[in-house]
Amino acid sequence: MSKFTKISNEPSLIDSNILVFAHNIASPFQERAKELLFLVLNGEIKGVLSPQNLLEFYSVITNPKRVEKPLLIADVSFLVDEYLTSGDISFIYPKEGTSSRAFSLARKYQIRKADIFDTYLIATMLDNDVKIIYTDNDKHFRIFEEIKVINPFKP
C-alpha cells in the first residue's frame, strides 16, 4: 500500500528534485521519489511538469558537483524525451503574463538572488491553475500563500 494519499483531483506540480531523486541511485530518497512518480504516471496523482523542471533536472543530474553519480548525457536525454513524449504526464507552460506575475510575487515576498527561478515556477503554476507542489524544497516554497506545499519525504 502506498504511503502517499491523494489529497484531491487537482493537478500537482512535481518539482525537479523529485525527478533527480528518482533517477539518482545514490539518493536516500530514490525509492520514495520513484513511488511518487509511479503514482503520477499511473494517473493516481494528477502530476504535471513544466519545461523548467526538465531543464533543472538535466542540469543537476549531469553535474558531478551536485550528485554523487551523475547520469550520462545520452541517458538523461532519453529520460527527458520519455517525459516529453510519453503522454503519461501533463505539461504546463508559461503564459504571456507569467513573467509579470513572477515579478509581482518577487515584490510581494521580497525575493532575492536565484530564488527568482522558484518564483517563476510558482507564477507558471498559478497561471495554469496549479496550486499544489510536491517538493523536497519546502522551505523555498512555503512563503507563497497562494500554493500548498507537500514534502513527500517528511513524515
Backbone bond lengths (Angstrom), bond angles and torsions (degrees), N, CA, C in turn:
res aa  C-N    CA-C-N  psi(-1)  N-CA   C-N-CA  omega(-1)  CA-C   N-CA-C  phi
1 M - - - 1.458 - - 1.526 109.91 -
2 S 1.300 117.46 139.96 1.451 122.57 -177.52 1.527 111.53 -72.59
3 K 1.316 114.82 145.89 1.462 120.61 175.05 1.525 110.79 -83.45
4 F 1.319 116.30 -9.52 1.456 120.89 -179.86 1.516 109.32 -88.61
5 T 1.306 115.34 141.64 1.453 119.03 174.68 1.521 108.02 -115.20
6 K 1.278 114.93 139.64 1.458 120.46 178.01 1.520 106.70 -75.67
7 I 1.338 116.26 115.92 1.457 117.80 -175.80 1.526 112.31 -87.06
8 S 1.311 116.60 -21.77 1.460 119.80 178.35 1.520 108.54 -172.92
9 N 1.315 115.10 175.71 1.457 120.45 174.32 1.515 111.72 -89.25
10 E 1.334 116.15 4.58 1.457 120.38 -179.40 1.521 110.61 -70.98
11 P 1.326 117.30 148.30 1.460 119.22 175.40 1.534 110.78 -66.09
12 S 1.331 115.16 145.86 1.466 122.11 -179.22 1.516 108.72 -130.60
13 L 1.325 116.52 129.33 1.454 120.06 177.16 1.523 109.79 -74.14
14 I 1.306 116.31 135.05 1.454 122.78 174.78 1.524 106.21 -98.42
15 D 1.332 116.59 112.05 1.458 120.28 -174.30 1.530 111.39 -70.92
16 S 1.305 115.13 159.87 1.458 123.07 -176.90 1.521 112.79 -55.68
17 N 1.335 117.35 -37.04 1.465 119.08 -177.27 1.525 111.67 -64.88
18 I 1.307 118.11 -27.14 1.466 120.76 176.73 1.531 108.84 -65.83
19 L 1.327 116.66 -43.26 1.463 120.86 177.55 1.529 110.72 -62.55
20 V 1.323 116.12 -44.28 1.465 120.33 179.97 1.521 110.27 -60.63
21 F 1.316 117.18 -49.26 1.471 120.33 -179.44 1.531 111.26 -60.80
22 A 1.320 116.98 -40.77 1.465 120.67 -177.13 1.526 112.39 -65.17
23 H 1.327 116.81 -30.15 1.462 120.56 -175.68 1.527 113.06 -108.26
24 N 1.315 117.57 7.52 1.461 122.26 180.00 1.524 108.72 -107.78
25 I 1.331 116.95 105.60 1.463 120.06 -175.74 1.523 112.95 -65.15
26 A 1.317 117.53 -17.51 1.465 120.52 179.38 1.530 112.18 -87.85
27 S 1.315 117.69 -4.58 1.463 120.56 -176.95 1.528 111.58 -79.29
28 P 1.329 116.73 131.53 1.470 118.85 174.33 1.531 112.23 -68.45
29 F 1.327 116.96 -12.51 1.457 122.03 -179.68 1.529 112.62 -98.90
30 Q 1.324 117.65 6.35 1.459 119.50 -172.74 1.524 113.07 -57.26
31 E 1.311 117.94 -49.78 1.464 119.99 -176.06 1.527 111.78 -62.61
32 R 1.304 116.66 -42.91 1.471 120.89 -179.85 1.535 110.70 -64.87
33 A 1.338 116.21 -42.22 1.467 119.99 178.96 1.526 110.68 -65.94
34 K 1.330 117.44 -40.34 1.463 120.90 177.47 1.523 110.85 -63.35
35 E 1.318 116.67 -38.46 1.465 120.38 178.26 1.530 110.59 -62.24
36 L 1.319 116.67 -43.84 1.463 120.26 178.57 1.528 110.44 -62.60
37 L 1.327 117.47 -46.48 1.470 120.15 179.02 1.517 111.55 -62.43
38 F 1.316 117.43 -37.53 1.464 121.29 177.34 1.528 110.19 -58.95
39 L 1.336 116.57 -44.46 1.471 120.72 179.36 1.523 111.31 -64.33
40 V 1.328 116.43 -36.72 1.466 120.53 177.51 1.527 109.69 -67.45
41 L 1.325 116.53 -49.48 1.462 120.26 -176.59 1.521 112.51 -65.75
42 N 1.335 116.94 -23.47 1.469 121.16 176.63 1.522 112.56 -92.66
43 G 1.311 117.38 2.77 1.453 121.07 175.75 1.518 115.65 80.40
44 E 1.332 117.78 8.30 1.461 120.03 178.95 1.520 111.85 -77.49
45 I 1.316 116.22 -28.36 1.468 122.74 171.42 1.520 105.27 -121.83
46 K 1.315 116.89 131.22 1.465 120.92 -177.82 1.536 108.59 -83.25
47 G 1.332 115.21 77.37 1.461 121.13 -177.78 1.510 111.94 -85.72
48 V 1.324 114.87 147.39 1.462 121.56 176.03 1.524 108.56 -132.46
49 L 1.321 115.01 158.07 1.460 123.00 174.55 1.523 108.52 -126.79
50 S 1.314 115.50 160.90 1.460 121.20 170.18 1.528 107.10 -117.82
51 P 1.320 117.98 159.10 1.462 119.54 175.52 1.538 111.98 -54.79
52 Q 1.326 117.04 -34.20 1.461 120.87 177.83 1.530 111.09 -57.76
53 N 1.332 117.43 -38.19 1.466 120.58 178.15 1.526 111.18 -61.14
54 L 1.323 116.48 -43.67 1.457 119.45 -179.48 1.526 111.84 -68.40
55 L 1.310 117.36 -36.94 1.469 120.44 176.48 1.528 110.99 -63.99
56 E 1.329 116.45 -44.79 1.465 119.97 178.62 1.528 110.95 -65.13
57 F 1.335 117.07 -42.15 1.461 121.76 177.03 1.528 110.58 -56.75
58 Y 1.318 116.58 -49.53 1.460 122.04 179.82 1.526 110.46 -59.23
59 S 1.316 116.61 -46.22 1.464 121.72 -178.74 1.522 112.06 -59.63
60 V 1.304 116.76 -45.95 1.468 121.17 -175.85 1.523 111.89 -75.53
61 I 1.314 117.84 -47.15 1.470 121.03 -170.71 1.535 112.36 -72.11
62 T 1.339 117.79 -15.00 1.466 121.12 176.73 1.527 112.36 -101.18
63 N 1.316 117.78 2.58 1.467 121.87 -173.93 1.532 110.91 -104.02
64 P 1.331 117.92 111.73 1.475 119.74 -179.69 1.527 113.51 -65.11
65 K 1.310 117.90 -14.11 1.469 120.27 175.48 1.526 111.40 -81.92
66 R 1.327 116.53 -15.11 1.470 120.79 -176.84 1.528 113.55 -107.84
67 V 1.336 117.11 -29.13 1.464 120.95 178.36 1.529 109.14 -132.92
68 E 1.306 114.39 146.11 1.467 120.65 -176.80 1.524 112.42 -64.44
69 K 1.324 115.90 -38.85 1.468 120.71 -178.72 1.528 108.92 -127.01
70 P 1.336 117.60 82.70 1.465 119.68 -178.60 1.521 111.53 -63.63
71 L 1.317 114.76 151.95 1.465 120.22 177.95 1.526 109.80 -86.18
72 L 1.310 114.71 154.23 1.458 121.15 175.28 1.525 109.32 -69.72
73 I 1.310 115.98 150.18 1.467 120.64 -178.60 1.533 110.78 -58.32
74 A 1.316 117.06 -40.59 1.474 119.70 179.54 1.526 111.00 -61.62
75 D 1.333 117.11 -39.47 1.463 120.38 -179.87 1.527 111.74 -69.36
76 V 1.324 116.57 -41.37 1.469 120.35 179.00 1.525 109.90 -67.45
77 S 1.317 116.84 -40.58 1.468 120.28 178.44 1.526 110.31 -59.83
78 F 1.330 116.83 -42.06 1.460 120.90 177.34 1.530 110.52 -61.15
79 L 1.347 117.09 -47.02 1.467 120.70 -179.49 1.526 111.18 -60.93
80 V 1.319 116.45 -45.38 1.465 120.63 -179.33 1.527 109.77 -62.09
81 D 1.332 116.71 -44.15 1.471 119.95 177.78 1.529 111.09 -60.12
82 E 1.323 117.09 -39.20 1.466 120.87 178.08 1.529 111.05 -62.49
83 Y 1.324 116.32 -45.30 1.470 119.03 178.20 1.527 110.59 -62.07
84 L 1.326 116.33 -40.69 1.464 120.20 -176.45 1.522 113.61 -71.74
85 T 1.311 117.24 -34.06 1.467 119.22 -169.72 1.526 115.51 -111.82
86 S 1.314 117.97 -10.60 1.467 119.45 -173.46 1.521 113.41 -67.97
87 G 1.321 116.87 -28.76 1.457 120.12 -176.39 1.522 113.25 79.77
88 D 1.334 116.72 0.91 1.463 120.64 -179.10 1.528 113.09 -84.01
89 I 1.313 116.17 -11.68 1.462 119.76 179.58 1.523 107.91 -138.37
90 S 1.317 115.83 141.41 1.462 120.81 -179.16 1.528 110.08 -87.84
91 F 1.312 114.75 155.49 1.460 121.00 177.65 1.518 110.05 -118.04
92 I 1.316 114.23 144.83 1.460 120.91 171.34 1.523 106.96 -114.94
93 Y 1.329 115.32 150.83 1.456 120.12 -175.46 1.528 109.97 -130.51
94 P 1.333 115.89 150.93 1.461 118.36 173.84 1.526 109.52 -59.52
95 K 1.315 115.11 149.26 1.459 121.24 178.69 1.528 108.70 -110.86
96 E 1.298 116.50 179.76 1.461 120.59 -176.84 1.534 112.17 -57.70
97 G 1.322 117.58 -36.22 1.461 120.46 -177.23 1.524 115.08 -95.46
98 T 1.319 117.77 6.42 1.464 120.33 -174.76 1.528 112.63 -63.33
99 S 1.313 117.32 -42.10 1.473 119.65 179.50 1.519 110.83 -61.60
100 S 1.312 116.29 -44.32 1.463 120.74 178.69 1.530 110.44 -60.72
101 R 1.314 116.15 -43.83 1.467 120.14 178.99 1.530 110.45 -63.21
102 A 1.327 117.38 -40.46 1.468 121.02 179.89 1.530 110.60 -61.20
103 F 1.324 116.94 -43.64 1.464 119.26 -179.64 1.525 111.60 -71.02
104 S 1.318 116.69 -31.62 1.461 119.90 174.45 1.529 110.34 -64.42
105 L 1.340 116.85 -43.82 1.468 121.03 176.27 1.531 110.58 -63.59
106 A 1.324 115.82 -39.07 1.469 120.08 179.72 1.526 110.69 -61.06
107 R 1.323 116.26 -41.60 1.475 119.46 176.76 1.527 110.51 -65.79
108 K 1.313 116.42 -47.14 1.463 121.27 -177.19 1.530 111.81 -58.69
109 Y 1.351 116.63 -42.17 1.469 120.46 -174.97 1.526 113.54 -104.40
110 Q 1.342 116.06 8.71 1.469 121.04 177.79 1.531 111.82 55.02
111 I 1.313 115.58 50.06 1.464 122.90 -177.81 1.522 109.79 -74.72
112 R 1.330 115.44 137.69 1.464 122.03 179.39 1.529 110.58 -129.88
113 K 1.288 114.57 161.10 1.468 124.86 170.65 1.535 111.90 53.13
114 A 1.323 115.32 -139.91 1.473 120.92 -174.56 1.526 112.75 -69.48
115 D 1.325 118.34 -10.96 1.468 120.31 177.39 1.526 112.01 -63.05
116 I 1.332 117.11 -13.63 1.462 120.27 177.46 1.531 111.15 -62.97
117 F 1.339 117.03 -28.57 1.463 119.89 179.57 1.529 111.27 -68.55
118 D 1.333 116.94 -40.24 1.465 119.87 174.54 1.524 110.04 -65.48
119 T 1.318 116.49 -36.61 1.460 121.07 178.82 1.530 110.61 -63.93
120 Y 1.313 116.40 -40.12 1.466 120.55 177.17 1.533 110.69 -64.26
121 L 1.318 116.19 -37.70 1.465 120.40 177.09 1.531 110.14 -63.74
122 I 1.319 116.80 -42.55 1.474 120.81 177.59 1.526 109.97 -63.06
123 A 1.321 117.31 -42.33 1.466 120.31 178.58 1.535 110.48 -62.19
124 T 1.324 116.88 -40.08 1.465 120.97 177.36 1.529 109.89 -62.94
125 M 1.325 116.31 -42.89 1.464 120.17 177.15 1.520 110.51 -58.66
126 L 1.312 116.77 -52.29 1.458 121.31 -175.15 1.530 111.87 -62.84
127 D 1.334 116.30 -37.53 1.460 119.98 178.17 1.529 112.38 -68.22
128 N 1.322 116.28 -14.27 1.468 121.40 178.38 1.526 111.74 -113.02
129 D 1.323 116.73 17.35 1.465 123.09 178.82 1.527 113.27 57.39
130 V 1.326 116.53 36.69 1.463 122.54 174.60 1.525 106.33 -107.17
131 K 1.329 115.92 122.33 1.465 119.36 -174.32 1.525 113.41 -123.59
132 I 1.337 116.17 11.06 1.466 121.51 179.32 1.522 108.12 -127.27
133 I 1.328 116.46 137.55 1.463 120.79 175.84 1.522 109.48 -131.95
134 Y 1.329 115.91 132.34 1.457 122.57 170.02 1.518 106.84 -94.70
135 T 1.331 117.20 121.30 1.457 121.36 -176.04 1.519 111.31 -158.06
136 D 1.319 115.49 154.74 1.455 121.41 170.58 1.528 110.19 -89.07
137 N 1.323 116.49 -14.88 1.465 121.99 -178.98 1.524 111.19 -90.91
138 D 1.316 116.85 48.30 1.457 118.27 -175.32 1.521 112.77 -61.12
139 K 1.322 118.30 -30.02 1.476 119.43 -179.44 1.526 111.64 -64.07
140 H 1.340 118.37 -31.70 1.460 120.91 179.35 1.526 112.73 -76.01
141 F 1.319 116.02 -26.36 1.461 119.42 -173.89 1.519 114.20 -103.16
142 R 1.310 118.13 -17.73 1.472 120.87 -176.57 1.531 113.83 -63.01
143 I 1.321 117.21 -22.42 1.471 118.53 -179.10 1.526 112.15 -68.40
144 F 1.314 117.30 -21.64 1.460 121.12 -176.08 1.531 109.94 -82.82
145 E 1.313 116.26 108.45 1.467 122.18 -178.45 1.529 112.16 -67.54
146 E 1.315 116.19 -18.68 1.461 121.33 -173.68 1.531 113.43 -77.07
147 I 1.325 117.02 -12.15 1.473 119.92 -174.76 1.523 111.58 -128.74
148 K 1.337 115.43 163.82 1.462 122.56 172.85 1.521 106.82 -107.37
149 V 1.338 116.89 131.76 1.462 122.70 -177.70 1.524 108.92 -109.28
150 I 1.337 115.40 128.55 1.457 120.84 176.94 1.522 108.48 -120.66
151 N 1.320 116.40 120.71 1.454 121.32 175.11 1.535 107.15 -99.93
152 P 1.330 117.50 106.39 1.465 119.93 -175.25 1.524 114.30 -73.34
153 F 1.317 116.78 -3.05 1.459 120.65 -178.12 1.518 113.17 -102.40
154 K 1.314 115.26 -0.88 1.465 120.74 175.94 1.519 109.32 -103.17
155 P 1.336 116.17 143.59 1.481 118.61 179.87 1.519 112.41 -66.07
